[in-house]
Each structure stands twice: as structure tokens, then as C-alpha cells.
Amino acid sequence: MEEAAGNDENEAKQWDEGLKPRERLFCLYYCTDEGTIFNGKQAYRKAYMKRGKAGEADTYPEDATCEVNASRLLRKAKVKTALHDLLVLTQADANEKNVYRSLRDIALLGFYNPADVITDDGSLKHPLSELGELAKCIEGIESIPMKGGDVITNIRLAPRVKYLQLMSKILNLVQPKEIRLTADKLPVILLQGKTGDGKDDACSAVDEWNRENAPPPKADEEEKEETETETDSREDDE
């Protein structure tokens, strides 16, 4: 185990072989920093920033310099190799984080309370910049000019039923078989689902989910169906 751990550690260090300290820093910013990922100009700006002395501000390269030199670095063979190797090392962790974020967003869009986003008259409860994660629940904001100079703001919220249905399917995939959600154990019941245009899309979605997750027919019902089929066949022969 110790030997394997040592090998992994050596492999993890090989991605930056032959790089200068600033080039290595550039690769790290380019591949792993959320604020500069795949942005050569910003990655170069942060990697080649000069720390100010005590009481002095840090100095950054000019934008034109960042663009030219970042492009030059990205063309260098050893930098391209280092970027490839670093991405391979970090990809598994990045994928895991992306999956977690996606699942968290699906849960947010399925379980949010509209009253936390809009008021009774349909306007935003708080400025958009102050809604935080709840801002993701807004699909669009449309300003409609009216006669007399008035403007009506139409706020479209994310359809919760759609994301609840998606979350149910995900849970059925990840839950152990013995506790999976099925229609006979935990059917979905819609208490209120009329949409603004009068179509009962929510009810249709719930009915579809219940049909897809319905349990298989019981043994006695299957035998009954086979008996009825045999009877029908004899009657056809006669």
C-alpha cells in the first residue's frame, strides 16, 4: 500500500516537470481556479502578478501583455503537455463536483417555495442580486410596456413539477432496490396542479410517473390472465 501511495504521489508531481515557477502557476490557474479556468488572459494576469511590499498594492500586467503572453504560453509544447496531464489528474474530482452541483440545483428547482421569490402581486420579493441561490428559480423576466407609459414585469418561475419528476427518477436509480420508490409503496399524489393556461400539465406528469414506476403484476393476476388467454384461444378454435 505504501509503495502504491508513493507511486501515485510521484505521478501527481510529474505534470509540472520542466516548468518554471510562473509557468506552473499559470497552469494551475488555467485548469483549477474557478475564476480563471480556461481563460488564458486572466490566468496569466494572476500568475504573473507582483506582490507589493508592505503597504504597497500588488501590480498586475497590462491587458495587452496578458493576452499576448498567455497565447504564447498556450502554444509552448511543455505547457500544453502540462495542461493535459493536470486536467487528467483533476478531471475525476471535477466530474464529482459537477454532478453534486447538478443534483443540488435539481433539488432546489423542485422544492423551492415561490413565496420566497415573488410577492402576492407577482413582483420580486427581493432585488435579484439579493436572492442568492433562489435566483436560479427564475426562468425569465420580461418587461411589457403598456399604454400611458406603464410597464408590467412578468416573472416566469421554474416549473417545480418537472424537476420533482426528474428527482424521483434519479432517486429510483440510486436507491437500493429494497427501498426504491414504487407506485404501490409511495405513489405521487398531486394536491394542486392547474397551470395558468388551464392545462393540467402537472397532473399528466404525475400520472406518467406513476405509470412508469408501477410494480409488476402479481403472480395470481398473471395466472388469471394466462387462463383467460387459453379460454379465448379455445373459443376461437371452436
C-alpha positions in Angstrom: 0.0 0.0 0.0 2.8 2.4 0.9 4.6 1.7 -2.4 1.4 2.3 -4.3 0.8 5.6 -2.5 4.4 6.6 -3.3 3.9 5.8 -7.0 0.7 7.9 -7.1 2.5 10.8 -5.4 5.3 10.7 -7.9 2.8 10.5 -10.8 1.0 13.5 -9.4 4.2 15.6 -9.4 5.2 14.7 -12.9 2.6 17.0 -14.6 4.8 20.1 -13.9 8.1 18.6 -15.0 10.3 21.1 -16.8 8.1 24.1 -16.0 9.3 27.4 -14.5 7.6 28.5 -11.2 5.4 31.1 -13.0 4.5 28.7 -15.8 3.5 26.2 -13.2 1.3 28.8 -11.5 -0.2 29.7 -14.9 -1.2 26.1 -15.5 -2.8 25.8 -12.0 -4.9 28.9 -12.6 -5.8 27.9 -16.1 -7.0 24.4 -15.1 -8.2 24.6 -11.5 -9.2 28.1 -10.4 -13.0 28.8 -10.9 -12.3 32.5 -11.6 -9.7 31.9 -14.4 -10.4 28.4 -15.7 -9.7 28.1 -19.4 -9.2 31.9 -19.5 -5.6 32.4 -20.6 -5.6 36.2 -20.2 -6.9 36.1 -16.6 -4.7 33.1 -15.7 -1.6 34.9 -16.9 -2.7 38.1 -15.0 -2.9 36.2 -11.7 0.2 34.0 -12.3 2.5 36.9 -13.2 1.2 39.4 -10.6 3.9 41.0 -8.5 3.3 41.2 -4.8 3.6 44.7 -3.4 5.9 45.4 -0.5 4.5 46.2 2.9 1.9 49.0 2.5 2.1 48.8 -1.3 -0.5 47.5 -3.7 0.1 44.5 -5.9 0.8 45.2 -9.6 -0.6 43.3 -12.5 0.5 43.1 -16.1 -1.4 45.2 -18.6 -4.3 43.5 -20.5 -2.5 43.6 -23.9 0.6 41.9 -22.3 -1.6 39.3 -20.7 -3.3 38.4 -24.0 -0.1 38.2 -26.0 1.9 36.2 -23.4 -0.9 33.9 -22.5 -1.3 33.0 -26.2 2.4 32.4 -26.4 2.4 30.1 -23.3 -0.5 28.1 -24.6 1.5 27.3 -27.7 4.6 26.0 -25.9 4.9 22.3 -26.1 5.8 21.7 -22.4 3.0 23.9 -21.2 0.5 22.1 -23.4 1.7 18.8 -22.1 1.5 20.0 -18.5 -2.1 21.3 -19.0 -3.1 18.0 -20.5 -1.6 16.0 -17.6 -3.0 18.3 -15.0 -6.5 18.1 -16.4 -6.3 14.3 -16.4 -5.4 14.4 -12.7 -8.1 16.8 -11.7 -10.9 15.6 -14.0 -12.3 12.9 -11.7 -12.7 15.4 -8.9 -14.1 18.0 -11.2 -16.7 15.5 -12.5 -17.7 14.6 -9.0 -18.2 18.3 -8.1 -20.2 18.9 -11.3 -22.5 16.0 -10.5 -23.1 17.3 -7.0 -23.9 20.8 -8.2 -26.3 19.4 -10.8 -28.2 17.3 -8.2 -28.2 20.2 -5.8 -29.7 22.5 -8.4 -32.4 20.0 -9.4 -33.4 19.6 -5.8 -33.5 23.4 -5.4 -35.7 23.8 -8.5 -38.0 21.1 -7.3 -38.5 22.1 -3.7 -38.3 25.9 -3.7 -41.1 27.9 -2.3 -42.4 30.6 -4.8 -43.3 32.8 -1.8 -39.6 33.1 -1.1 -39.1 34.6 -4.6 -42.2 36.6 -5.5 -44.9 38.5 -3.6 -48.6 38.2 -3.9 -48.7 40.7 -6.8 -46.1 38.8 -8.8 -43.2 41.1 -8.2 -39.8 40.1 -6.9 -39.7 39.8 -3.1 -36.1 41.0 -3.0 -33.7 42.5 -5.6 -32.3 39.8 -7.9 -28.8 40.3 -6.6 -30.1 39.5 -3.1 -31.9 36.3 -3.9 -28.8 34.2 -3.8 -29.4 30.6 -4.9 -33.1 31.3 -5.3 -32.3 33.4 -8.4 -31.8 30.1 -10.2 -35.5 29.5 -9.8 -36.3 32.4 -12.2 -36.5 31.3 -15.8 -37.0 34.7 -17.2 -38.1 38.3 -16.6 -40.0 40.2 -19.2 -40.9 43.9 -19.2 -44.1 44.7 -21.1 -44.7 48.4 -22.0 -48.3 49.5 -21.6 -50.3 52.5 -22.8 -49.7 55.6 -20.7 -46.0 54.7 -20.1 -46.6 52.0 -17.5 -44.5 48.8 -17.6 -45.7 45.4 -16.4 -43.0 43.0 -15.3 -43.7 39.3 -16.0 -41.6 36.9 -13.9 -41.5 33.2 -15.1 -40.5 30.7 -12.4 -39.1 27.3 -13.0 -41.7 24.5 -13.2 -41.3 22.6 -10.0 -43.2 19.5 -11.1 -40.7 19.0 -13.9 -37.8 18.9 -11.5 -39.7 16.9 -8.9 -40.3 14.2 -11.6 -36.6 14.3 -12.5 -35.6 14.0 -8.9 -37.9 11.0 -8.4 -36.3 9.2 -11.4 -32.8 9.9 -10.0 -33.8 8.6 -6.6 -35.1 5.4 -8.2 -31.7 4.9 -9.9 -29.5 5.5 -6.8 -31.7 3.9 -4.1 -31.2 0.3 -3.2 -33.8 -2.0 -4.8 -35.4 -2.9 -1.5 -36.3 0.7 -0.7 -36.9 2.1 -4.1 -39.9 4.3 -4.6 -42.6 2.4 -6.4 -46.2 3.3 -7.1 -47.6 0.7 -4.7 -45.3 1.9 -1.8 -45.3 5.6 -2.4 -47.4 6.9 -5.3 -47.2 10.5 -6.1 -50.4 12.4 -5.2 -51.0 15.9 -6.6 -53.0 18.2 -4.4 -52.9 21.2 -6.6 -51.6 21.3 -10.2 -53.6 23.6 -12.5 -51.3 25.8 -14.7 -52.1 29.4 -15.7 -53.3 28.4 -19.2 -55.9 25.9 -17.8 -53.9 22.8 -18.9 -53.4 20.2 -16.2 -49.8 19.5 -17.2 -48.8 18.8 -13.6 -51.4 16.0 -13.3 -50.3 14.5 -16.5 -46.7 14.5 -15.4 -47.6 12.8 -12.1 -49.8 10.2 -13.8 -46.9 9.4 -16.2 -44.5 9.0 -13.3 -46.9 6.6 -11.5 -47.4 4.5 -14.7 -43.6 4.3 -15.3 -43.0 3.2 -11.7 -45.9 0.9 -11.3 -45.0 -2.5 -9.7 -45.1 -5.6 -11.9 -48.4 -7.6 -11.8 -48.7 -10.2 -9.0 -48.4 -13.9 -9.7 -52.1 -14.7 -9.3 -53.0 -11.9 -11.7 -50.6 -13.3 -14.3 -52.1 -16.8 -13.9 -55.6 -15.3 -14.3 -54.5 -13.6 -17.5 -53.0 -16.8 -18.9 -56.2 -18.7 -18.1 -58.3 -16.1 -19.9 -56.0 -16.2 -22.9 -56.2 -20.0 -23.1 -60.1 -19.8 -22.9 -60.2 -17.2 -25.7 -57.9 -19.4 -27.8 -60.2 -22.5 -27.4 -63.3 -20.4 -28.3 -61.5 -19.2 -31.4 -60.7 -22.8 -32.4 -64.3 -23.8 -32.0 
